[in-house]
Amino acid sequence: MIPTKTETLLSKMKHLKAHYLLIALIFLSINFTNGQDTDTGNWFIYFGNQAINKKWNWHNEIQYRNYNFAGDTQQILLRTGIGYNLTENNNNILLGYGFINSHNYIPGTDDKTENNEHRIYQQFITRQNFGRFYLQHRYRVEERFLKDDFQMRFRYFLALNIPLTKPKMEDKAFYFSAYNEIFLNTESPTFDRDRLYGALGYVINKNFRVETGFMRQIQEKTGRNQFQIAIFNNIPFNSSK
């Protein structure tokens, strides 16, 4: 069926609104962070998940974290892991390793100290879909090997994606993304941190999507704002190969 001029115009207006919404989110995030009493950093993130076969998958992740928008390195995080699907699409267990290179400012100076951390982690992810609502729960345990110290930490992550311009998370769809993640230590203090995040995303195709958003991280005595730009690369198993 050939679309009418009215249908074509409505389609263009829908996509135009989504683009304006993306621009508005960026400006709101910048203005909001300028009004805070804490500095605002930025995280550039790549998340990869490639299927090895129907059961096994390979997770790979790179995060470049800055004290400002870019150039003042706070942390470089590399994470990888091998996962196993308990069911075809919704439940996955994974064993992984992470390397974290941190550059921390010495209080009262412009100098930094550099520290490395090695992590082993285990996680379980379960996904649910209710109409337009896509939910993900992630339960993670971390064994942290720091310089002259060993720590364990539990993390619970709840994420929500809602398509805005299409009924499903499909090609060329804009979507709203949000998550909350809480971190708990096995030693005192029990509360480590909490992260609250909101973003606008765009599905490029079945393998790639991008997000730009804003996160508020709350720790026991401090808080920090983070602007985030993330790329997601998900390659499902193709049995026809």
C-alpha positions as a Markdown table, in Angstrom:
| # | Residue | x | y | z |
|---|---|---|---|---|
| 1 | Met | 0.0 | 0.0 | 0.0 |
| 2 | Ile | 1.4 | 3.5 | -1.0 |
| 3 | Pro | 1.3 | 5.8 | 2.0 |
| 4 | Thr | -0.8 | 9.0 | 1.7 |
| 5 | Lys | 0.7 | 12.5 | 2.0 |
| 6 | Thr | -0.8 | 12.8 | 5.5 |
| 7 | Glu | 0.7 | 9.5 | 6.6 |
| 8 | Thr | 4.1 | 10.5 | 5.2 |
| 9 | Leu | 3.9 | 13.9 | 7.0 |
| 10 | Leu | 2.9 | 12.3 | 10.3 |
| 11 | Ser | 5.8 | 9.8 | 10.0 |
| 12 | Lys | 8.3 | 12.7 | 9.4 |
| 13 | Met | 6.9 | 14.6 | 12.4 |
| 14 | Lys | 7.2 | 11.6 | 14.6 |
| 15 | His | 10.9 | 11.2 | 13.8 |
| 16 | Leu | 11.5 | 14.9 | 14.1 |
| 17 | Lys | 10.0 | 14.9 | 17.6 |
| 18 | Ala | 12.3 | 12.1 | 18.6 |
| 19 | His | 15.4 | 14.0 | 17.3 |
| 20 | Tyr | 14.3 | 17.1 | 19.2 |
| 21 | Leu | 13.8 | 15.0 | 22.3 |
| 22 | Leu | 17.4 | 13.6 | 22.0 |
| 23 | Ile | 18.8 | 17.2 | 21.6 |
| 24 | Ala | 16.7 | 18.4 | 24.6 |
| 25 | Leu | 18.0 | 15.5 | 26.8 |
| 26 | Ile | 21.6 | 16.5 | 26.1 |
| 27 | Phe | 21.0 | 20.1 | 26.9 |
| 28 | Leu | 19.0 | 19.3 | 30.0 |
| 29 | Ser | 21.8 | 17.0 | 31.2 |
| 30 | Ile | 24.4 | 19.7 | 30.7 |
| 31 | Asn | 22.3 | 22.4 | 32.4 |
| 32 | Phe | 21.5 | 20.1 | 35.3 |
| 33 | Thr | 25.1 | 19.2 | 35.9 |
| 34 | Asn | 26.2 | 22.8 | 35.8 |
| 35 | Gly | 23.8 | 23.5 | 38.7 |
| 36 | Gln | 25.2 | 20.8 | 41.0 |
| 37 | Asp | 27.7 | 21.3 | 43.8 |
| 38 | Thr | 29.7 | 18.3 | 42.6 |
| 39 | Asp | 31.8 | 18.0 | 39.5 |
| 40 | Thr | 30.4 | 16.2 | 36.5 |
| 41 | Gly | 32.3 | 13.5 | 34.6 |
| 42 | Asn | 31.7 | 11.6 | 31.5 |
| 43 | Trp | 31.8 | 7.9 | 30.6 |
| 44 | Phe | 32.4 | 6.6 | 27.1 |
| 45 | Ile | 31.2 | 3.0 | 27.1 |
| 46 | Tyr | 31.2 | 0.0 | 24.7 |
| 47 | Phe | 29.2 | -3.1 | 25.5 |
| 48 | Gly | 29.6 | -6.2 | 23.3 |
| 49 | Asn | 27.8 | -9.5 | 23.5 |
| 50 | Gln | 28.5 | -12.0 | 20.7 |
| 51 | Ala | 26.9 | -15.4 | 20.5 |
| 52 | Ile | 29.3 | -18.4 | 20.1 |
| 53 | Asn | 26.4 | -20.8 | 19.5 |
| 54 | Lys | 22.9 | -21.2 | 20.8 |
| 55 | Lys | 24.0 | -21.8 | 24.3 |
| 56 | Trp | 27.3 | -19.9 | 24.8 |
| 57 | Asn | 28.1 | -16.2 | 24.4 |
| 58 | Trp | 31.1 | -13.9 | 24.8 |
| 59 | His | 30.8 | -10.6 | 26.7 |
| 60 | Asn | 33.3 | -7.8 | 26.2 |
| 61 | Glu | 33.3 | -4.3 | 27.6 |
| 62 | Ile | 35.4 | -1.1 | 27.5 |
| 63 | Gln | 34.7 | 2.0 | 29.7 |
| 64 | Tyr | 36.7 | 5.2 | 29.6 |
| 65 | Arg | 35.7 | 7.3 | 32.5 |
| 66 | Asn | 36.7 | 11.0 | 32.9 |
| 67 | Tyr | 36.5 | 13.6 | 35.6 |
| 68 | Asn | 35.4 | 16.1 | 33.0 |
| 69 | Phe | 33.8 | 15.6 | 29.5 |
| 70 | Ala | 37.1 | 14.1 | 28.1 |
| 71 | Gly | 40.8 | 14.2 | 28.7 |
| 72 | Asp | 41.0 | 14.0 | 32.5 |
| 73 | Thr | 41.1 | 10.3 | 33.0 |
| 74 | Gln | 39.5 | 8.9 | 36.1 |
| 75 | Gln | 39.3 | 5.2 | 35.2 |
| 76 | Ile | 39.8 | 2.7 | 32.4 |
| 77 | Leu | 37.7 | -0.5 | 32.8 |
| 78 | Leu | 38.1 | -3.6 | 30.7 |
| 79 | Arg | 35.7 | -6.5 | 31.3 |
| 80 | Thr | 35.1 | -9.8 | 29.6 |
| 81 | Gly | 33.4 | -13.1 | 30.3 |
| 82 | Ile | 31.9 | -16.3 | 29.0 |
| 83 | Gly | 28.1 | -16.8 | 29.5 |
| 84 | Tyr | 25.8 | -19.8 | 29.2 |
| 85 | Asn | 22.0 | -19.5 | 28.3 |
| 86 | Leu | 19.8 | -21.5 | 30.7 |
| 87 | Thr | 16.9 | -20.7 | 28.3 |
| 88 | Glu | 17.0 | -19.4 | 24.7 |
| 89 | Asn | 16.7 | -15.7 | 25.3 |
| 90 | Asn | 15.8 | -14.8 | 28.9 |
| 91 | Asn | 18.2 | -16.4 | 31.4 |
| 92 | Asn | 22.0 | -16.3 | 31.3 |
| 93 | Ile | 24.8 | -17.1 | 33.8 |
| 94 | Leu | 28.3 | -15.8 | 33.2 |
| 95 | Leu | 31.8 | -16.0 | 34.7 |
| 96 | Gly | 34.1 | -13.1 | 33.9 |
| 97 | Tyr | 37.2 | -11.1 | 34.6 |
| 98 | Gly | 37.7 | -7.3 | 34.9 |
| 99 | Phe | 40.8 | -5.1 | 35.0 |
| 100 | Ile | 40.4 | -1.5 | 36.4 |
| 101 | Asn | 43.1 | 1.1 | 36.1 |
| 102 | Ser | 42.2 | 4.1 | 38.4 |
| 103 | His | 43.7 | 7.6 | 38.5 |
| 104 | Asn | 42.7 | 9.2 | 41.8 |
| 105 | Tyr | 43.4 | 12.8 | 42.8 |
| 106 | Ile | 45.4 | 13.4 | 46.0 |
| 107 | Pro | 43.1 | 15.6 | 48.2 |
| 108 | Gly | 44.1 | 19.2 | 48.0 |
| 109 | Thr | 46.4 | 18.8 | 45.1 |
| 110 | Asp | 46.4 | 18.5 | 41.3 |
| 111 | Asp | 48.4 | 15.3 | 41.5 |
| 112 | Lys | 47.1 | 11.8 | 41.0 |
| 113 | Thr | 47.9 | 8.3 | 42.2 |
| 114 | Glu | 47.5 | 5.3 | 39.8 |
| 115 | Asn | 46.1 | 2.0 | 41.1 |
| 116 | Asn | 45.2 | -1.3 | 39.4 |
| 117 | Glu | 42.4 | -3.7 | 40.4 |
| 118 | His | 41.7 | -7.2 | 39.2 |
| 119 | Arg | 38.2 | -8.7 | 39.5 |
| 120 | Ile | 36.6 | -12.0 | 39.1 |
| 121 | Tyr | 32.8 | -11.9 | 38.9 |
| 122 | Gln | 29.8 | -14.2 | 38.5 |
| 123 | Gln | 26.4 | -13.0 | 37.4 |
| 124 | Phe | 22.9 | -14.1 | 36.5 |
| 125 | Ile | 20.7 | -12.1 | 34.1 |
| 126 | Thr | 17.0 | -12.6 | 33.6 |
| 127 | Arg | 14.9 | -10.7 | 31.1 |
| 128 | Gln | 11.2 | -10.0 | 30.9 |
| 129 | Asn | 8.9 | -8.4 | 28.4 |
| 130 | Phe | 5.5 | -6.9 | 29.2 |
| 131 | Gly | 4.0 | -5.3 | 26.1 |
| 132 | Arg | 6.3 | -2.2 | 25.4 |
| 133 | Phe | 8.2 | -2.7 | 28.6 |
| 134 | Tyr | 11.5 | -4.5 | 28.5 |
| 135 | Leu | 12.9 | -5.4 | 31.9 |
| 136 | Gln | 16.3 | -6.8 | 32.9 |
| 137 | His | 17.5 | -8.0 | 36.3 |
| 138 | Arg | 21.2 | -8.6 | 36.9 |
| 139 | Tyr | 22.6 | -10.2 | 40.0 |
| 140 | Arg | 26.4 | -10.0 | 40.3 |
| 141 | Val | 29.1 | -11.1 | 42.8 |
| 142 | Glu | 32.6 | -9.6 | 42.6 |
| 143 | Glu | 35.8 | -10.7 | 44.1 |
| 144 | Arg | 38.1 | -7.7 | 44.1 |
| 145 | Phe | 41.9 | -8.0 | 44.2 |
| 146 | Leu | 43.3 | -4.6 | 45.1 |
| 147 | Lys | 46.8 | -3.6 | 46.2 |
| 148 | Asp | 47.4 | -5.2 | 49.6 |
| 149 | Asp | 43.6 | -5.9 | 50.0 |
| 150 | Phe | 40.8 | -8.3 | 49.0 |
| 151 | Gln | 37.1 | -7.3 | 49.0 |
| 152 | Met | 33.8 | -8.9 | 48.0 |
| 153 | Arg | 30.8 | -7.0 | 46.7 |
| 154 | Phe | 27.2 | -7.8 | 45.7 |
| 155 | Arg | 25.4 | -5.8 | 43.0 |
| 156 | Tyr | 21.8 | -5.7 | 41.9 |
| 157 | Phe | 20.9 | -4.0 | 38.6 |
| 158 | Leu | 17.3 | -3.3 | 37.4 |
| 159 | Ala | 17.0 | -1.8 | 33.9 |
| 160 | Leu | 14.0 | -0.7 | 31.8 |
| 161 | Asn | 13.7 | 0.1 | 28.1 |
| 162 | Ile | 10.5 | 1.5 | 26.5 |
| 163 | Pro | 10.3 | 2.0 | 22.7 |
| 164 | Leu | 9.0 | 5.5 | 21.9 |
| 165 | Thr | 8.6 | 5.7 | 18.1 |
| 166 | Lys | 7.8 | 2.0 | 17.4 |
| 167 | Pro | 5.9 | -0.7 | 19.3 |
| 168 | Lys | 9.0 | -2.8 | 19.7 |
| 169 | Met | 12.8 | -2.5 | 20.2 |
| 170 | Glu | 13.4 | -2.8 | 16.4 |
| 171 | Asp | 15.5 | -1.0 | 13.7 |
| 172 | Lys | 15.3 | 2.8 | 13.7 |
| 173 | Ala | 13.4 | 2.9 | 17.0 |
| 174 | Phe | 14.0 | 5.6 | 19.6 |
| 175 | Tyr | 13.6 | 4.4 | 23.2 |
| 176 | Phe | 13.8 | 5.5 | 26.8 |
| 177 | Ser | 16.2 | 3.7 | 29.0 |
| 178 | Ala | 16.6 | 3.8 | 32.8 |
| 179 | Tyr | 18.3 | 1.7 | 35.5 |
| 180 | Asn | 19.1 | 1.6 | 39.1 |
| 181 | Glu | 22.0 | -0.4 | 40.5 |
| 182 | Ile | 22.9 | -0.9 | 44.2 |
| 183 | Phe | 26.3 | -2.1 | 45.5 |
| 184 | Leu | 26.7 | -3.8 | 48.9 |
| 185 | Asn | 30.0 | -4.8 | 50.5 |
| 186 | Thr | 30.5 | -7.9 | 52.6 |
| 187 | Glu | 32.3 | -5.8 | 55.2 |
| 188 | Ser | 31.5 | -2.5 | 56.9 |
| 189 | Pro | 30.3 | -0.2 | 55.6 |
| 190 | Thr | 27.7 | -2.4 | 53.9 |
| 191 | Phe | 26.4 | 0.3 | 51.6 |
| 192 | Asp | 29.0 | 1.0 | 48.9 |
| 193 | Arg | 27.1 | 3.0 | 46.3 |
| 194 | Asp | 23.9 | 3.5 | 44.3 |
| 195 | Arg | 23.5 | 4.5 | 40.6 |
| 196 | Leu | 20.4 | 6.0 | 39.1 |
| 197 | Tyr | 20.4 | 6.5 | 35.3 |
| 198 | Gly | 18.1 | 7.9 | 32.6 |
| 199 | Ala | 18.8 | 8.1 | 28.8 |
| 200 | Leu | 17.5 | 8.3 | 25.3 |
| 201 | Gly | 18.5 | 5.5 | 23.0 |
| 202 | Tyr | 18.3 | 4.7 | 19.3 |
| 203 | Val | 18.3 | 1.2 | 17.7 |
| 204 | Ile | 20.5 | 1.4 | 14.5 |
| 205 | Asn | 19.8 | -2.3 | 13.6 |
| 206 | Lys | 19.6 | -5.7 | 15.2 |
| 207 | Asn | 23.3 | -5.6 | 16.1 |
| 208 | Phe | 23.8 | -2.0 | 17.2 |
| 209 | Arg | 22.2 | 0.6 | 19.4 |
| 210 | Val | 23.4 | 3.8 | 21.0 |
| 211 | Glu | 22.4 | 5.8 | 24.2 |
| 212 | Thr | 23.2 | 9.2 | 25.6 |
| 213 | Gly | 22.1 | 9.7 | 29.2 |
| 214 | Phe | 22.8 | 11.0 | 32.7 |
| 215 | Met | 23.7 | 9.1 | 35.9 |
| 216 | Arg | 23.7 | 10.2 | 39.5 |
| 217 | Gln | 26.1 | 8.1 | 41.6 |
| 218 | Ile | 25.6 | 8.2 | 45.4 |
| 219 | Gln | 28.2 | 6.9 | 47.8 |
| 220 | Glu | 28.3 | 6.8 | 51.6 |
| 221 | Lys | 29.6 | 10.4 | 52.0 |
| 222 | Thr | 29.8 | 11.8 | 48.5 |
| 223 | Gly | 27.9 | 12.0 | 45.2 |
| 224 | Arg | 28.8 | 12.5 | 41.6 |
| 225 | Asn | 27.1 | 13.2 | 38.3 |
| 226 | Gln | 28.1 | 11.4 | 35.1 |
| 227 | Phe | 27.1 | 12.1 | 31.5 |
| 228 | Gln | 27.2 | 8.8 | 29.5 |
| 229 | Ile | 27.6 | 7.9 | 25.9 |
| 230 | Ala | 27.2 | 4.2 | 25.2 |
| 231 | Ile | 27.4 | 1.9 | 22.2 |
| 232 | Phe | 25.9 | -1.6 | 22.4 |
| 233 | Asn | 26.9 | -4.4 | 20.0 |
| 234 | Asn | 24.8 | -7.5 | 20.2 |
| 235 | Ile | 25.3 | -10.3 | 17.7 |
| 236 | Pro | 22.9 | -13.2 | 18.0 |
| 237 | Phe | 23.6 | -16.7 | 16.9 |
| 238 | Asn | 22.9 | -17.3 | 13.2 |
| 239 | Ser | 22.2 | -21.0 | 12.6 |
| 240 | Ser | 22.1 | -20.5 | 8.8 |
| 241 | Lys | 25.9 | -19.8 | 8.6 |
